[in-house]
Amino acid sequence: YSSSTQVVGKILSMPIVKGQPLTRSSFISEGTGAQLAAALPSGMRAVSVSLSGQNVSGGLLYPGCVVDVLASFKLTGGSRDVDSQGEALSTTLLHAVQVLAIAGDSVVSKQAVPGEKDSSPTLRSNQRLNVTLLVNPKQAEALQLATDNGTISLAMRNPLDTAPVNAEATVLS
């Protein structure tokens, strides 16, 4: 780079020393996973979940939107009385979580030019889609448990909606 103004806003991909020339390889490429990782707030994690088309708010999600993560579980008899506990339950696991990426489109990707055809993936109910969410480490653990033991779905919410969500699970009897 011939001028320092050409590197303003770019993220270094490696440590540099005083006087070292800055080249394109010194910086993270725009729109990459490395750029997304560098943009994560301290203490936060980017966790991807694979969702079926029927669990993705009808294709309305976009990078940067805010969602609630719903988890559904089938209850087993075991030591519990299934009749009194119900057959299944659903709960809002995480509240007001930011979507960082959907498939290959992320919050650090170059935005589409107005008037161009939308390149967002069209998803049928039998297809799967990777959605990356911004969570803290404890939320990442809860999300992993729910993914391994139940079904995850996302519900879009207004980003200005700060009202608390009822934490009581809904039980199917």
C-alpha positions in Angstrom: 0.0 0.0 0.0 1.4 3.4 -0.9 -0.7 5.4 1.6 -1.7 4.7 5.2 -5.3 5.8 4.3 -5.6 2.6 2.1 -5.4 0.4 5.2 -7.8 2.3 7.5 -10.5 -0.1 8.7 -8.7 -3.3 7.6 -7.9 -6.1 10.1 -4.4 -7.5 10.3 -4.0 -11.2 9.7 -0.6 -11.4 11.5 1.5 -9.4 13.9 3.7 -6.8 12.3 6.7 -4.8 13.5 7.5 -1.1 13.1 8.7 -0.3 9.6 7.4 -3.5 8.0 5.8 -2.9 4.6 2.1 -3.7 4.5 0.9 -5.9 1.7 -2.5 -7.4 0.8 -1.5 -10.6 2.6 -1.0 -8.6 5.8 -4.7 -8.2 6.1 -7.8 -10.4 6.4 -9.8 -10.6 3.2 -13.2 -8.9 3.4 -16.3 -11.2 3.8 -14.3 -14.2 5.1 -14.7 -16.3 8.2 -11.5 -14.8 9.5 -13.0 -11.3 9.2 -16.1 -12.5 11.1 -14.0 -14.1 13.8 -12.0 -10.9 14.2 -15.2 -8.9 14.5 -16.6 -11.0 17.4 -16.9 -9.0 20.6 -14.7 -10.2 23.5 -16.1 -13.2 25.3 -18.6 -14.0 22.6 -18.7 -17.0 20.3 -20.0 -17.7 16.8 -21.9 -21.0 16.8 -23.4 -22.6 13.8 -26.5 -24.8 13.9 -27.9 -26.9 11.0 -31.6 -26.3 10.6 -34.2 -27.8 8.3 -36.2 -25.4 6.1 -39.3 -25.8 8.3 -37.3 -24.4 11.3 -36.0 -21.2 9.7 -38.9 -18.7 9.9 -40.0 -19.3 6.3 -36.8 -17.9 4.7 -37.2 -14.5 6.2 -33.9 -14.5 8.2 -31.0 -12.4 7.2 -27.5 -11.8 8.6 -27.9 -9.2 11.4 -31.4 -10.1 12.4 -32.4 -11.0 15.9 -34.0 -14.3 16.8 -35.2 -16.4 19.8 -33.9 -19.9 19.8 -36.7 -22.5 20.5 -35.9 -26.0 21.6 -38.3 -29.0 21.6 -37.7 -32.3 23.3 -39.6 -35.6 23.3 -40.0 -36.8 26.9 -39.2 -40.4 27.8 -40.8 -42.5 30.5 -37.7 -43.6 32.5 -38.2 -42.7 36.1 -40.8 -40.1 35.4 -44.5 -40.7 35.0 -45.0 -39.8 31.3 -48.8 -39.2 31.9 -48.1 -36.5 34.4 -45.1 -34.9 32.6 -46.5 -35.0 29.0 -45.2 -36.4 25.8 -43.0 -33.5 24.6 -42.0 -29.9 25.6 -40.9 -26.8 23.9 -39.1 -23.8 25.5 -37.5 -20.6 24.4 -33.9 -21.5 25.1 -32.1 -18.3 24.1 -33.6 -14.8 23.8 -32.6 -11.9 21.4 -29.7 -13.6 19.7 -28.1 -12.0 16.7 -27.7 -14.0 13.4 -24.2 -13.6 12.2 -24.4 -15.7 9.0 -26.8 -17.8 6.9 -25.1 -20.3 4.6 -22.3 -18.2 3.0 -23.8 -14.8 3.6 -22.6 -13.0 6.8 -22.8 -9.7 8.5 -19.3 -9.0 7.1 -20.1 -10.0 3.5 -20.4 -7.3 0.9 -24.0 -6.2 0.8 -26.0 -6.7 -2.4 -26.4 -3.7 -4.6 -29.9 -2.4 -4.7 -31.8 -3.6 -7.8 -29.7 -6.8 -8.2 -31.3 -10.2 -7.9 -31.3 -11.4 -4.3 -28.7 -14.1 -3.8 -30.2 -15.4 -0.5 -30.7 -19.1 -0.5 -34.2 -20.4 -1.3 -34.9 -23.2 1.1 -37.4 -26.0 0.8 -38.7 -27.8 4.0 -36.6 -30.9 3.3 -33.3 -29.0 2.9 -30.8 -28.0 5.6 -29.3 -24.6 6.2 -26.4 -23.5 8.4 -27.2 -20.5 10.6 -24.4 -18.9 12.7 -25.5 -17.2 15.9 -23.6 -14.8 18.3 -23.7 -16.3 21.8 -21.8 -16.3 25.0 -20.0 -19.5 26.1 -22.8 -20.7 28.4 -25.4 -20.1 25.7 -23.1 -22.1 23.3 -23.2 -25.0 25.7 -27.0 -24.9 26.1 -27.3 -24.7 22.3 -25.1 -27.8 21.9 -27.1 -29.8 24.4 -30.4 -28.8 22.8 -29.1 -29.7 19.3 -27.9 -33.1 20.5 -31.0 -34.0 22.4 -33.9 -32.2 20.7 -34.9 -30.0 17.8 -33.9 -26.4 17.4 -35.9 -23.7 15.5 -35.6 -19.9 15.2 -38.2 -17.3 15.7 -37.5 -13.8 14.3 -38.1 -10.9 16.6 -38.1 -7.1 16.4 -34.6 -6.0 17.3 -36.1 -3.2 19.4 -38.2 -5.7 21.4 -36.6 -6.0 24.8 -39.6 -7.4 26.6 -38.8 -10.6 28.6 -39.9 -13.9 27.3 -41.9 -16.3 29.5 -39.4 -18.9 30.6 -42.0 -21.5 31.3 -41.9 -24.5 28.9 -45.0 -25.5 27.0 -45.8 -29.2 27.5 -47.7 -31.4 25.1 -49.9 -33.8 27.0 
